[in-house]
Amino acid sequence: MTLSIGLALTACGSAEEDQPAADPNAEAAARLHEAQPTSVRDATLLPEGSESGTYAELATVQYSEQVRDSTEIDKPECVDAANRWGDLDGVREAPASVAAYEWPEGSVSSMLVETDEETADEAMAIEPPASCESYNATYADGTSSEYGVRDLDMPEMGDESRAFLIEVRTGEEESRMLSVMYRNGSLLGMTSILGGGDEADYEEMLTAFTEAAIARQDQMLG
């Protein structure tokens, strides 16, 4: 789950590195970036917290992998349990876009990866182990968090989708992240909302944002 949290945290202000000019996926990734929503309801795009390029080269992804590698999990099978699709070669070598949004109730991020339909199907078929409903993580600075994970019952979006909730307790602080992963043709998408707000409000926004994102993809990318 570390990648999920890392994507949301990094996309909201830390991923500012430019992709190399020689990136073979730069043009395709730029098209994906243009297909991201500029605003949905009262969530507005933060260009300085967004990036595009080859998936494995994104600062967002690299930061998440650094956090993952320096974190100890009491259930090793739960490292990136919800995001093992990110290790697929067809994903890592693909053009991608991560867009961050400012929202009064929390933070919103949207990721798009353009791959072939076979890889997209394979990614959607990867599910976290049942044992990952709860686990503990200890970070490099010695702090630790308790994680609780469960599926969300949400409407089907795109060609296929699945949604989940991650609740995190660190000391006395609590936060939650709601995410939906979906396939839209050969596009893999993930919308995430992170914060301490009301779960029902987050779920409503997650649905509205994802529906708007898919509609814009269909409009901009055909």
DRENPA-3360 file (N, C-alpha, C; in nm, 2 decimals, always signed):
BEGIN
1 = MTLSIGLA = +0.08/-0.12/+0.00/+0.00/+0.00/+0.00/+0.09/+0.13/+0.00 ~ +0.22/+0.11/+0.03/+0.31/+0.22/+0.04/+0.30/+0.30/-0.09 ~ +0.30/+0.24/-0.21/+0.29/+0.31/-0.33/+0.17/+0.40/-0.34 ~ +0.06/+0.35/-0.30/-0.07/+0.42/-0.31/-0.05/+0.55/-0.23 ~ -0.01/+0.54/-0.10/+0.01/+0.66/-0.02/+0.12/+0.75/-0.08 ~ +0.23/+0.69/-0.13/+0.33/+0.77/-0.19/+0.28/+0.85/-0.31 ~ +0.20/+0.79/-0.39/+0.15/+0.85/-0.51/+0.07/+0.98/-0.47 ~ -0.02/+0.96/-0.37/-0.10/+1.07/-0.33/-0.02/+1.18/-0.26;
9 = LTACGSAE = +0.07/+1.14/-0.17/+0.15/+1.24/-0.11/+0.25/+1.31/-0.20 ~ +0.32/+1.24/-0.28/+0.42/+1.30/-0.37/+0.35/+1.38/-0.48 ~ +0.24/+1.34/-0.53/+0.17/+1.41/-0.64/+0.12/+1.55/-0.59 ~ +0.11/+1.56/-0.46/+0.05/+1.69/-0.40/+0.17/+1.78/-0.36 ~ +0.27/+1.79/-0.44/+0.36/+1.90/-0.42/+0.51/+1.87/-0.43 ~ +0.55/+1.74/-0.44/+0.69/+1.71/-0.44/+0.75/+1.66/-0.57 ~ +0.66/+1.62/-0.66/+0.71/+1.56/-0.79/+0.72/+1.67/-0.89 ~ +0.84/+1.74/-0.89/+0.86/+1.86/-0.97/+0.97/+1.83/-1.07;
17 = EDQPAADP = +1.03/+1.72/-1.07/+1.15/+1.70/-1.16/+1.10/+1.68/-1.31 ~ +1.17/+1.75/-1.40/+1.13/+1.74/-1.54/+1.18/+1.60/-1.59 ~ +1.11/+1.55/-1.69/+1.15/+1.42/-1.75/+1.26/+1.46/-1.86 ~ +1.36/+1.37/-1.88/+1.47/+1.40/-1.97/+1.41/+1.42/-2.11 ~ +1.48/+1.50/-2.19/+1.43/+1.53/-2.32/+1.43/+1.41/-2.41 ~ +1.52/+1.31/-2.38/+1.54/+1.19/-2.46/+1.43/+1.09/-2.43 ~ +1.34/+1.11/-2.33/+1.24/+1.02/-2.30/+1.16/+0.98/-2.42 ~ +1.16/+0.85/-2.46/+1.09/+0.81/-2.58/+0.94/+0.82/-2.56;
25 = NAEAAARL = +0.89/+0.83/-2.44/+0.75/+0.84/-2.41/+0.70/+0.98/-2.39 ~ +0.79/+1.08/-2.41/+0.75/+1.21/-2.37/+0.63/+1.26/-2.44 ~ +0.62/+1.24/-2.57/+0.51/+1.29/-2.65/+0.38/+1.22/-2.61 ~ +0.38/+1.09/-2.60/+0.26/+1.02/-2.56/+0.22/+1.05/-2.42 ~ +0.32/+1.07/-2.33/+0.28/+1.11/-2.19/+0.22/+1.25/-2.19 ~ +0.27/+1.34/-2.27/+0.22/+1.47/-2.27/+0.07/+1.47/-2.32 ~ +0.04/+1.38/-2.41/-0.10/+1.37/-2.45/-0.19/+1.32/-2.34 ~ -0.14/+1.22/-2.26/-0.21/+1.18/-2.14/-0.23/+1.29/-2.05;
33 = HEAQPTSV = -0.13/+1.37/-2.03/-0.14/+1.48/-1.93/-0.25/+1.58/-1.98 ~ -0.26/+1.61/-2.11/-0.36/+1.70/-2.16/-0.50/+1.64/-2.14 ~ -0.51/+1.51/-2.13/-0.64/+1.44/-2.11/-0.68/+1.44/-1.96 ~ -0.60/+1.49/-1.87/-0.64/+1.49/-1.73/-0.73/+1.61/-1.71 ~ -0.83/+1.59/-1.62/-0.93/+1.70/-1.60/-0.85/+1.83/-1.54 ~ -0.90/+1.94/-1.58/-0.84/+2.07/-1.52/-0.91/+2.10/-1.39 ~ -1.04/+2.06/-1.38/-1.11/+2.08/-1.25/-1.23/+1.99/-1.25 ~ -1.26/+1.95/-1.13/-1.39/+1.87/-1.11/-1.45/+1.92/-0.98;
41 = RDATLLPE = -1.57/+1.97/-0.99/-1.63/+2.04/-0.88/-1.54/+2.14/-0.82 ~ -1.50/+2.14/-0.70/-1.41/+2.24/-0.64/-1.27/+2.19/-0.63 ~ -1.23/+2.09/-0.70/-1.09/+2.04/-0.71/-1.03/+2.10/-0.83 ~ -0.91/+2.17/-0.81/-0.85/+2.23/-0.93/-0.70/+2.18/-0.94 ~ -0.66/+2.17/-1.07/-0.53/+2.11/-1.10/-0.42/+2.20/-1.04 ~ -0.31/+2.13/-0.99/-0.19/+2.19/-0.94/-0.08/+2.15/-1.04 ~ -0.05/+2.24/-1.14/+0.06/+2.20/-1.23/+0.19/+2.17/-1.17 ~ +0.22/+2.25/-1.06/+0.36/+2.23/-1.00/+0.37/+2.10/-0.93;
49 = GSESGTYA = +0.26/+2.03/-0.90/+0.26/+1.90/-0.83/+0.23/+1.78/-0.93 ~ +0.24/+1.81/-1.06/+0.20/+1.71/-1.16/+0.32/+1.68/-1.25 ~ +0.32/+1.57/-1.32/+0.43/+1.53/-1.40/+0.39/+1.42/-1.50 ~ +0.47/+1.41/-1.61/+0.44/+1.30/-1.71/+0.57/+1.25/-1.76 ~ +0.57/+1.13/-1.82/+0.69/+1.07/-1.88/+0.67/+0.91/-1.87 ~ +0.78/+0.84/-1.88/+0.78/+0.70/-1.86/+0.75/+0.67/-1.72 ~ +0.66/+0.57/-1.69/+0.61/+0.54/-1.56/+0.73/+0.52/-1.46 ~ +0.82/+0.43/-1.49/+0.93/+0.40/-1.40/+1.02/+0.52/-1.37;
57 = ELATVQYS = +1.02/+0.62/-1.45/+1.11/+0.74/-1.44/+1.04/+0.85/-1.37 ~ +0.91/+0.84/-1.34/+0.84/+0.95/-1.27/+0.90/+0.97/-1.13 ~ +0.92/+1.10/-1.09/+0.97/+1.12/-0.96/+0.87/+1.07/-0.85 ~ +0.74/+1.08/-0.88/+0.64/+1.02/-0.79/+0.66/+0.88/-0.76 ~ +0.68/+0.80/-0.87/+0.70/+0.66/-0.86/+0.83/+0.62/-0.79 ~ +0.94/+0.69/-0.83/+1.07/+0.67/-0.77/+1.07/+0.70/-0.62 ~ +1.00/+0.81/-0.58/+0.99/+0.84/-0.44/+0.91/+0.73/-0.36 ~ +0.80/+0.69/-0.42/+0.72/+0.58/-0.36/+0.81/+0.45/-0.34;
65 = EQVRDSTE = +0.89/+0.42/-0.44/+0.97/+0.30/-0.43/+1.08/+0.32/-0.32 ~ +1.13/+0.44/-0.30/+1.23/+0.46/-0.20/+1.17/+0.44/-0.06 ~ +1.05/+0.50/-0.05/+0.97/+0.48/+0.08/+0.95/+0.33/+0.11 ~ +0.90/+0.26/+0.00/+0.87/+0.12/+0.01/+1.00/+0.04/+0.06 ~ +1.11/+0.07/+0.00/+1.23/-0.01/+0.02/+1.29/+0.02/+0.16 ~ +1.26/+0.14/+0.22/+1.31/+0.17/+0.35/+1.20/+0.14/+0.46 ~ +1.09/+0.08/+0.43/+0.99/+0.05/+0.52/+0.98/-0.09/+0.56 ~ +0.97/-0.13/+0.69/+0.95/-0.26/+0.73/+0.80/-0.29/+0.76;
73 = IDKPECVD = +0.75/-0.40/+0.70/+0.61/-0.44/+0.71/+0.61/-0.57/+0.79 ~ +0.52/-0.58/+0.89/+0.51/-0.71/+0.97/+0.45/-0.82/+0.88 ~ +0.39/-0.79/+0.77/+0.34/-0.89/+0.68/+0.40/-0.85/+0.54 ~ +0.52/-0.91/+0.51/+0.59/-0.88/+0.39/+0.51/-0.89/+0.26 ~ +0.41/-0.98/+0.26/+0.33/-0.99/+0.14/+0.25/-0.87/+0.11 ~ +0.24/-0.78/+0.21/+0.15/-0.66/+0.19/+0.23/-0.54/+0.14 ~ +0.36/-0.55/+0.11/+0.43/-0.44/+0.05/+0.37/-0.41/-0.09 ~ +0.32/-0.30/-0.11/+0.26/-0.26/-0.24/+0.15/-0.36/-0.28;
81 = AANRWGDL = +0.08/-0.42/-0.18/-0.02/-0.52/-0.21/-0.13/-0.48/-0.31 ~ -0.17/-0.35/-0.30/-0.27/-0.30/-0.39/-0.21/-0.25/-0.53 ~ -0.08/-0.25/-0.54/-0.02/-0.18/-0.66/+0.09/-0.27/-0.72 ~ +0.08/-0.40/-0.71/+0.18/-0.49/-0.77/+0.18/-0.48/-0.92 ~ +0.07/-0.43/-0.97/+0.07/-0.41/-1.12/+0.18/-0.31/-1.16 ~ +0.22/-0.22/-1.07/+0.32/-0.13/-1.11/+0.46/-0.19/-1.14 ~ +0.48/-0.32/-1.10/+0.60/-0.39/-1.13/+0.60/-0.46/-1.27 ~ +0.48/-0.46/-1.34/+0.48/-0.52/-1.47/+0.56/-0.44/-1.57;
89 = DGVREAPA = +0.64/-0.51/-1.65/+0.72/-0.45/-1.75/+0.64/-0.36/-1.84 ~ +0.52/-0.41/-1.88/+0.43/-0.33/-1.97/+0.38/-0.20/-1.91 ~ +0.39/-0.19/-1.78/+0.35/-0.07/-1.71/+0.47/+0.02/-1.69 ~ +0.58/-0.04/-1.64/+0.70/+0.04/-1.61/+0.76/+0.11/-1.73 ~ +0.74/+0.05/-1.85/+0.80/+0.11/-1.97/+0.70/+0.20/-2.05 ~ +0.58/+0.22/-1.99/+0.47/+0.29/-2.06/+0.47/+0.44/-2.03 ~ +0.41/+0.51/-2.12/+0.39/+0.66/-2.09/+0.29/+0.67/-1.98 ~ +0.31/+0.77/-1.90/+0.22/+0.79/-1.78/+0.21/+0.94/-1.75;
97 = SVAAYEWP = +0.10/+0.97/-1.67/+0.08/+1.10/-1.62/+0.03/+1.10/-1.48 ~ +0.08/+1.18/-1.39/+0.02/+1.20/-1.26/-0.02/+1.34/-1.24 ~ -0.14/+1.37/-1.21/-0.19/+1.50/-1.19/-0.24/+1.52/-1.04 ~ -0.20/+1.63/-0.98/-0.24/+1.66/-0.84/-0.34/+1.77/-0.84 ~ -0.43/+1.77/-0.75/-0.54/+1.86/-0.74/-0.56/+1.92/-0.60 ~ -0.58/+2.05/-0.59/-0.61/+2.11/-0.47/-0.76/+2.10/-0.44 ~ -0.80/+2.05/-0.32/-0.94/+2.04/-0.29/-0.95/+2.07/-0.14 ~ -1.05/+2.15/-0.11/-1.07/+2.20/+0.03/-1.08/+2.09/+0.14;
105 = EGSVSSML = -1.13/+1.97/+0.09/-1.16/+1.86/+0.19/-1.04/+1.76/+0.20 ~ -0.94/+1.78/+0.12/-0.83/+1.68/+0.12/-0.74/+1.70/+0.00 ~ -0.68/+1.60/-0.05/-0.60/+1.61/-0.17/-0.64/+1.50/-0.26 ~ -0.64/+1.53/-0.39/-0.68/+1.44/-0.50/-0.57/+1.42/-0.60 ~ -0.55/+1.30/-0.64/-0.45/+1.27/-0.75/-0.51/+1.18/-0.85 ~ -0.46/+1.19/-0.97/-0.51/+1.11/-1.08/-0.39/+1.06/-1.16 ~ -0.38/+0.93/-1.18/-0.27/+0.87/-1.26/-0.33/+0.80/-1.38 ~ -0.26/+0.82/-1.49/-0.30/+0.75/-1.62/-0.17/+0.68/-1.67;
113 = VETDEETA = -0.19/+0.56/-1.72/-0.08/+0.48/-1.78/-0.14/+0.43/-1.91 ~ -0.07/+0.45/-2.02/-0.12/+0.40/-2.15/-0.04/+0.27/-2.19 ~ -0.10/+0.16/-2.19/-0.03/+0.03/-2.22/-0.12/-0.05/-2.32 ~ -0.08/-0.17/-2.34/-0.17/-0.25/-2.43/-0.28/-0.32/-2.35 ~ -0.38/-0.37/-2.41/-0.50/-0.42/-2.34/-0.46/-0.54/-2.26 ~ -0.37/-0.62/-2.31/-0.33/-0.74/-2.24/-0.27/-0.71/-2.10 ~ -0.18/-0.61/-2.10/-0.12/-0.56/-1.98/-0.22/-0.50/-1.89 ~ -0.31/-0.42/-1.95/-0.42/-0.36/-1.87/-0.50/-0.47/-1.80;
121 = DEAMAIEP = -0.54/-0.57/-1.87/-0.62/-0.68/-1.81/-0.54/-0.75/-1.70 ~ -0.41/-0.77/-1.73/-0.32/-0.84/-1.63/-0.31/-0.75/-1.50 ~ -0.30/-0.62/-1.52/-0.29/-0.53/-1.40/-0.42/-0.54/-1.32 ~ -0.53/-0.54/-1.39/-0.66/-0.53/-1.32/-0.69/-0.67/-1.24 ~ -0.62/-0.77/-1.29/-0.65/-0.90/-1.23/-0.56/-0.92/-1.10 ~ -0.47/-0.84/-1.08/-0.38/-0.85/-0.96/-0.45/-0.79/-0.84 ~ -0.48/-0.87/-0.74/-0.55/-0.83/-0.62/-0.46/-0.85/-0.49 ~ -0.48/-0.77/-0.39/-0.40/-0.79/-0.27/-0.44/-0.91/-0.19;
129 = PASCESYN = -0.35/-0.97/-0.12/-0.38/-1.09/-0.04/-0.48/-1.06/+0.06 ~ -0.56/-1.16/+0.10/-0.66/-1.14/+0.21/-0.60/-1.10/+0.34 ~ -0.47/-1.15/+0.36/-0.41/-1.12/+0.49/-0.38/-0.97/+0.51 ~ -0.39/-0.89/+0.40/-0.35/-0.75/+0.41/-0.47/-0.66/+0.45 ~ -0.57/-0.72/+0.52/-0.68/-0.63/+0.57/-0.62/-0.54/+0.68 ~ -0.52/-0.59/+0.75/-0.45/-0.51/+0.85/-0.31/-0.54/+0.86 ~ -0.22/-0.44/+0.89/-0.08/-0.47/+0.90/-0.01/-0.35/+0.96 ~ +0.11/-0.36/+1.01/+0.19/-0.25/+1.07/+0.31/-0.22/+0.98;
137 = ATYADGTS = +0.34/-0.09/+0.97/+0.46/-0.05/+0.89/+0.55/+0.04/+0.98 ~ +0.68/+0.01/+0.98/+0.78/+0.09/+1.05/+0.87/+0.16/+0.95 ~ +0.88/+0.29/+0.96/+0.95/+0.37/+0.86/+1.10/+0.39/+0.90 ~ +1.18/+0.45/+0.81/+1.32/+0.46/+0.83/+1.35/+0.55/+0.95 ~ +1.26/+0.65/+0.98/+1.29/+0.74/+1.10/+1.24/+0.68/+1.23 ~ +1.20/+0.55/+1.23/+1.16/+0.49/+1.35/+1.01/+0.50/+1.39 ~ +0.94/+0.58/+1.32/+0.79/+0.59/+1.35/+0.72/+0.48/+1.28 ~ +0.60/+0.45/+1.33/+0.52/+0.34/+1.27/+0.38/+0.38/+1.26;
145 = SEYGVRDL = +0.31/+0.30/+1.17/+0.17/+0.32/+1.14/+0.09/+0.19/+1.14 ~ -0.03/+0.20/+1.18/-0.12/+0.08/+1.16/-0.21/+0.11/+1.04 ~ -0.22/+0.01/+0.95/-0.30/+0.02/+0.83/-0.42/-0.08/+0.84 ~ -0.53/-0.03/+0.79/-0.65/-0.11/+0.78/-0.70/-0.10/+0.63 ~ -0.73/-0.21/+0.57/-0.76/-0.20/+0.42/-0.89/-0.28/+0.40 ~ -0.98/-0.22/+0.32/-1.10/-0.29/+0.28/-1.15/-0.25/+0.15 ~ -1.22/-0.33/+0.08/-1.28/-0.30/-0.05/-1.40/-0.20/-0.03 ~ -1.42/-0.12/-0.13/-1.53/-0.03/-0.13/-1.63/-0.07/-0.24;
153 = DMPEMGDE = -1.76/-0.07/-0.20/-1.87/-0.10/-0.30/-1.90/+0.02/-0.37 ~ -1.85/+0.03/-0.50/-1.88/+0.15/-0.58/-1.93/+0.11/-0.71 ~ -1.99/+0.20/-0.79/-2.04/+0.17/-0.92/-1.92/+0.13/-1.01 ~ -1.95/+0.05/-1.11/-1.84/+0.01/-1.21/-1.81/+0.13/-1.29 ~ -1.68/+0.16/-1.32/-1.64/+0.27/-1.39/-1.54/+0.23/-1.50 ~ -1.55/+0.29/-1.62/-1.47/+0.24/-1.74/-1.52/+0.10/-1.78 ~ -1.42/+0.03/-1.83/-1.45/-0.11/-1.87/-1.45/-0.21/-1.75 ~ -1.37/-0.17/-1.65/-1.36/-0.25/-1.53/-1.30/-0.16/-1.42;
161 = SRAFLIEV = -1.34/-0.19/-1.30/-1.28/-0.11/-1.19/-1.29/-0.18/-1.06 ~ -1.21/-0.14/-0.96/-1.22/-0.18/-0.83/-1.17/-0.07/-0.74 ~ -1.23/-0.06/-0.62/-1.21/+0.05/-0.53/-1.18/-0.01/-0.39 ~ -1.09/+0.07/-0.31/-1.05/+0.02/-0.18/-1.03/+0.14/-0.09 ~ -1.03/+0.12/+0.04/-1.01/+0.22/+0.14/-0.89/+0.18/+0.22 ~ -0.80/+0.27/+0.25/-0.68/+0.24/+0.34/-0.70/+0.34/+0.45 ~ -0.71/+0.29/+0.57/-0.71/+0.38/+0.69/-0.58/+0.37/+0.76 ~ -0.52/+0.48/+0.80/-0.39/+0.48/+0.86/-0.39/+0.56/+1.00;
169 = RTGEEESR = -0.34/+0.49/+1.10/-0.32/+0.55/+1.23/-0.17/+0.56/+1.26 ~ -0.13/+0.69/+1.29/+0.01/+0.71/+1.33/+0.01/+0.79/+1.46 ~ +0.04/+0.72/+1.57/+0.02/+0.78/+1.70/-0.13/+0.82/+1.72 ~ -0.15/+0.94/+1.74/-0.29/+0.99/+1.77/-0.36/+1.04/+1.64 ~ -0.28/+1.04/+1.53/-0.33/+1.10/+1.40/-0.39/+0.99/+1.32 ~ -0.51/+1.02/+1.26/-0.57/+0.92/+1.17/-0.60/+0.99/+1.03 ~ -0.58/+0.91/+0.93/-0.61/+0.96/+0.79/-0.66/+0.84/+0.71 ~ -0.72/+0.87/+0.60/-0.77/+0.77/+0.51/-0.74/+0.80/+0.37;
177 = MLSVMYRN = -0.73/+0.70/+0.28/-0.72/+0.72/+0.14/-0.82/+0.63/+0.07 ~ -0.90/+0.69/-0.01/-0.99/+0.61/-0.10/-0.94/+0.61/-0.24 ~ -0.93/+0.50/-0.30/-0.88/+0.49/-0.44/-0.97/+0.40/-0.52 ~ -0.98/+0.44/-0.65/-1.04/+0.35/-0.75/-0.94/+0.33/-0.86 ~ -0.92/+0.20/-0.90/-0.84/+0.17/-1.01/-0.93/+0.12/-1.12 ~ -0.91/+0.17/-1.25/-1.00/+0.13/-1.35/-0.92/+0.11/-1.49 ~ -0.99/+0.04/-1.58/-0.94/+0.03/-1.71/-1.03/+0.09/-1.81 ~ -0.98/+0.17/-1.90/-1.06/+0.24/-2.00/-0.99/+0.21/-2.13;
185 = GSLLGMTS = -1.03/+0.10/-2.20/-0.96/+0.05/-2.31/-0.82/+0.00/-2.27 ~ -0.72/+0.06/-2.34/-0.58/+0.03/-2.30/-0.52/+0.12/-2.20 ~ -0.60/+0.21/-2.14/-0.56/+0.30/-2.04/-0.58/+0.24/-1.90 ~ -0.48/+0.25/-1.81/-0.50/+0.22/-1.67/-0.51/+0.35/-1.60 ~ -0.61/+0.37/-1.51/-0.62/+0.49/-1.44/-0.64/+0.46/-1.29 ~ -0.60/+0.56/-1.21/-0.62/+0.55/-1.06/-0.65/+0.69/-1.01 ~ -0.76/+0.70/-0.94/-0.80/+0.82/-0.87/-0.78/+0.80/-0.72 ~ -0.72/+0.89/-0.65/-0.70/+0.87/-0.50/-0.73/+1.00/-0.43;
193 = ILGGGDEA = -0.80/+0.99/-0.32/-0.83/+1.10/-0.23/-0.77/+1.07/-0.09 ~ -0.69/+1.16/-0.04/-0.62/+1.14/+0.09/-0.66/+1.26/+0.18 ~ -0.68/+1.22/+0.31/-0.71/+1.32/+0.41/-0.78/+1.27/+0.53 ~ -0.83/+1.35/+0.61/-0.90/+1.31/+0.73/-1.05/+1.34/+0.73 ~ -1.10/+1.36/+0.61/-1.24/+1.40/+0.59/-1.34/+1.28/+0.60 ~ -1.47/+1.31/+0.58/-1.58/+1.22/+0.60/-1.57/+1.11/+0.48 ~ -1.58/+0.99/+0.52/-1.57/+0.88/+0.42/-1.68/+0.89/+0.31 ~ -1.80/+0.92/+0.35/-1.91/+0.93/+0.25/-1.88/+1.05/+0.15;
201 = DYEEMLTA = -1.83/+1.16/+0.20/-1.80/+1.27/+0.11/-1.68/+1.24/+0.02 ~ -1.58/+1.16/+0.07/-1.47/+1.12/-0.02/-1.52/+1.03/-0.12 ~ -1.61/+0.93/-0.09/-1.65/+0.84/-0.18/-1.73/+0.91/-0.29 ~ -1.81/+1.00/-0.26/-1.89/+1.08/-0.36/-1.80/+1.15/-0.45 ~ -1.69/+1.22/-0.40/-1.60/+1.29/-0.48/-1.52/+1.19/-0.57 ~ -1.48/+1.08/-0.51/-1.41/+0.98/-0.59/-1.48/+0.93/-0.71 ~ -1.61/+0.91/-0.69/-1.70/+0.87/-0.81/-1.71/+0.98/-0.91 ~ -1.74/+1.10/-0.86/-1.76/+1.21/-0.95/-1.63/+1.24/-1.03;
209 = FTEAAIAR = -1.52/+1.24/-0.96/-1.39/+1.27/-1.03/-1.36/+1.17/-1.13 ~ -1.37/+1.04/-1.10/-1.34/+0.94/-1.19/-1.43/+0.94/-1.31 ~ -1.55/+0.96/-1.29/-1.65/+0.97/-1.41/-1.61/+1.08/-1.50 ~ -1.57/+1.20/-1.44/-1.53/+1.31/-1.52/-1.40/+1.28/-1.59 ~ -1.31/+1.21/-1.53/-1.18/+1.18/-1.59/-1.19/+1.09/-1.71 ~ -1.28/+0.99/-1.70/-1.30/+0.90/-1.81/-1.37/+0.97/-1.92 ~ -1.46/+1.06/-1.89/-1.53/+1.13/-2.00/-1.43/+1.22/-2.07 ~ -1.33/+1.28/-2.00/-1.23/+1.37/-2.07/-1.14/+1.28/-2.15;
217 = QDQMLG = -1.10/+1.17/-2.10/-1.01/+1.08/-2.18/-1.08/+1.04/-2.31 ~ -1.21/+1.00/-2.30/-1.28/+0.97/-2.43/-1.28/+1.08/-2.52 ~ -1.30/+1.20/-2.47/-1.31/+1.32/-2.55/-1.17/+1.36/-2.62 ~ -1.06/+1.35/-2.53/-0.93/+1.40/-2.58/-0.85/+1.29/-2.65 ~ -0.87/+1.17/-2.62/-0.79/+1.06/-2.68/-0.87/+0.97/-2.77 ~ -1.00/+0.99/-2.78/-1.08/+0.91/-2.87/-1.10/+0.77/-2.82;
% end
